[in-house]
Structures are given as C-alpha cells and as structure tokens.
Amino acid sequence: MIFKGKDSLKRQGLLALGKFVVAPILVALLIPIVYHFKGNRSAVAYVDTYVQNFDSIYVTLPKDRYLNISGGKMFNIKGIKYNKFTGERIYMRASIFFIEKYKKFFEFIWIIGVEDFVGHKGRHYDTGGVQQRQLEDGMVLCVYVNRIQWHDKSYGTKANPMPVFLHRFVSGDKIDERNKDLMYIDSIYPNEDHLLYDYMSPRTVRRMRNTPDSINRKYVEHYLRYILPKDEFKRLFVK
C-alpha cells in the first residue's frame, strides 16, 4: 500500500509538472509559430504600393461623436497577432464616425502593440492607444486615405467604412490641458499610478500630435495582412 501511495504521488507530481510547467512553455513556443503563418502573407509585398497611393485629406470630427454613428459601431477591435518580444497580442482598435463633409463613414485605425512610450514615472503606455484617447468632438485631423479605396463606391458605408490612418492633429486637441491636470494630480498623489497614462514629456506630446510615416507603414502592413479580407485585397490590388 505504501508503494502504491508513492506511485500515486509521483503521477500527481508529473501531472502537475505537465500542467503548470511544460504546458505553458509549449504554448509560449507554439503561439509565435502559429501567428507567423497567420494572415495574408503575400499582401506584405503591397505595403509600398498602398502607401504610395495615399492622399491626405482634412476631416472634422462630429460635435456629438458618441451619438453620431446612427446605430453603427463606435469601436472596432480585432486581434491580429502575437508579439514575440513582449508576449502580448497585437490588435487593431478603430474609431468609426460618420463625416458629414464627405457623406461617408470613416474607420480611424490604430494598431495596438507596435509602439510605446515611457511616462515620467517609468511606466510603459501604448502610443497608438493613448493617441486614440485624445480625440475630441469637433477636432480637425489630417488623415491618409488610399485613393483606390477612396474611389471605390463600396467603401464609406456603415457596413464597410473607409479605412483612414492619422497623419496629424490640426486643431482641437486638449493634450496640454490634460497634462496640467495630471501634473496637479501628481502633486497631490505622488505615489499613485494613473489608470490610462501619466504626464507626457514635450517629445511625447509632439508624437501624439503627429504620426510618423514609419509607424503608419507598420499600421498598413498589419491592416493588409490581417484586417483586409484576402478576396477584397485581390479585387482591389491584384490585377
């Protein structure tokens, strides 16, 4: 009976080892491999072509953004891939609005997980995610649209909004006011961490107001490979 008890303990130990040690290691090894082969890999070769067909336009966000979508989606979130360096998933988070000037629904695209900044307390924040939170009613933005999609009548509807990539804030942001508020909060609660982000340095503020072409290129690469359906990609770009 004693030997049976020892065998049982060994089995339980091996099961625990497999469940809590081996399995997580296997998952960590396999997930990057799975995501490496995910998506439309051939679309990556068209990133330069897509970007070369960018046109910049000015848009004014509606004054009632949260009431503006007329039953459509306010946000669109879609998982994309696994970041082998951070161990976190990369995903698209988009804001969708109807832009009266163009009579189209626009989908403002950010890819979360490709760029971050360090707050003054040393915490890391996703740059695209924080930039998206700076949108305000009535803001004027300069955005990039792909002219092939822009002239395609199937884009701009509630069901198929026009994908756009932010170039820069033109007017209407409240970054400076928020920075002052965060500095005041820090002076009262110096040991507290803020939920979304903390005080931004002048360099980070400049980045919030302008998206480098190199970052938009990364966004486009993820959009073409993981977001745009393969059949739609072929219809638009493969002649």
N, C-alpha and C positions, 0 to 999 in steps of 0.2 A: 504493500500500500504506500510505503514511503517513496519507493521508486516511481510509482505512478504519479504521486503528487509532484515529484521533481520534474517528471516529463511534462506534466500539465503546466507547471510554472515556466518551463523552457518554451513551450508552444506559445503561451501567452506573451512571454517576452519577445519572441520572434515576431508575433503578430503586431505587438506594439511598436517594435522597431520598424517593421514594414510600413505601418500606418503613419507614424509620426516622423520618421526619418527618411526612409527610402522613397516613399510616395511623393513627398514634397520636392525632393531632389529631382525625381524623374519628371514631374510636372514642370519644374523650372527649366529643365533641359529641353523638353519637348515643345513647350509653348513657342519659343522663338523660331523653332524649325517650322512649325505649323504656319505661323504668320509670315515667314519668309516666302512661302509659296501661295499665300492668300492674295486675292485681288487680281486685277487685270495687269499682269506684269509687262505686257507689250505696250501699254499706254505710257509707260515712263519715257519711252523714246520720243513722245509727242509733247513733252513738257515745254521745250523751247518754242515749238510751233504755236502752242496755246498762248504762251506769254507774248510772243511776237505779234499776236493778233489782239492784244489788249488795246482798248480805248478807255480813256479816263473821262468820267462824267461827274457832274455835281448833283448830289441829292440832298433834299431837306427831309429830315425825319418828321413824321406827323406829330402834331402837338398833343395828341392823345394816343401815344404808341400802344398802350395796353388795351385800348378799345378799338384799335384801328384795323384789326385783322378780319373782322366780319365773319367770325366763325371758323377761321383758319387756324393754323398752328402758330403760336407765338415763338416757340423754340423747337429746334430740330436737333436731336442728339443721336449720334450713331457711332458705335465702336468701330475702330479701324484696325489697329494692330497692337503689338506688344513691343515696348521699348526695352531692349536687352540691356541698356545701360542703367536705367532707373528701376526696372522691374515693374513699371506701371503701364497700363494700357493707354494708347494714343486714341483720341476720338475727336470727331467733328462736333462742334457746338455752334449752331447758327441762329441768328435772329431774323425773323420773317416779318416784313412790313409791306403794306400797300403804299407805293409812292405816287401821289396824285399827279405830279408833273408828267410822269411817263405812262400813267394808267397801267402800271404793272406791279405785280408782287415781286419783291426783291428778297433774296436769301443771302444775308451777310454772313460769310463763312470764316470761322476761326478753327484752327486745328490745335487742340489742347494736347500738350505733351512734347512739343518740339522746341520750346524756348522758355526760359525762366529768368527771373531777376531776383536779387537778394535785397530784402528790406533792410532798414537801418538796424534792426535787431538781429540780423543774421538769418532770418527765415527765408526760405525759397518760395516764390509765388510764380504761377504760370502767367507769362506775359500776355498771351492771347486772351486768357480768361479774364484777367484784370482789365485789359483794354476793352473788352466787350461790355464790362460793367460801367464804363464811362459814358455809354450812350445816354443821351438826354432828349427829351421832347424838343423838337424844333432845331436840333443840331444840323449844321451843314457839313457834309462829308464829301471828300473826293474819293471815288472808288473806281476800280478797274472792272470792266466787263469784256468778255470775249466777243469780238464782233460777229463771229459765226453764229453763236448762240443768240446774240442780240437781234440779229435779223431773222432768226427762226421764229415763226409765229407760235410755235408750240410752247415757247418759254414766256414767262411773265404771268402765268395764271396762278390761281390759288393752289391747284394741284401740282403745278410744275413751275415754281418761282424761278426768277432769273438769278443765277449764282453771281455774286459780286465779291470782290476782295478789297478790303480797305487800303487805300493809299495814305490818306491823312485826314485829320480833323481840320476843318476850315474855320469853324466858329461854333460857339455854344457849349463847349465842354466846361466842367466845373472841377477840374483837377486841382487847381490852385486853392479853391475854397475847401476841398476835401483834405488837402494836405495841411491846411491851417487847423482844421478841426481835429485831425489825427495828432498833430503836434500838441494841441491843447489837451486831448485825452491822455496822451503820453505823460504830460506834465503832472496830471492828477493820478494816473495809474501807471507808473513807470515799469512795473513788473508784469503787466498784463499783455497777453498776445491778442491781436485783433483777429476777428473771425475770417475776413476776406483778404485783407492786405494791410500793410502799415505804411508809414510815411515814405514817400518816394523821393529819391535824390533828383537833382536837376537833370542828370543824364537819363534817368528812368522816365521822367516826365516828357522829355523830348522823344523818347522811344514810344511812349503811349500815344503821342500825337502824330507820329509818322511810322508807317510800317516799311522797313527796308525791302527792296526788291528781292533780296536773297531769301527773306522769310516768306514773302508771297510766292516765290518759286517753290519753296517746300510745301506750302499750302496747296498749290496747284498740283504738285506731284501726288500728294495724298488724295486730293479730290479726283484726279483722273484715274488713279489706280483702284481706289477703294469706294468712292462715292458714286461716280457716274457709272450707270449700268453698261455692261460690255456692248450690248446691242446698240445702245444710244451712242456710245463712243464710235462704233464703226459707222453708224449712219452719218454722224457729223464730220468725222475727221479722216476716215479711211476711204479714199477714192479709188 
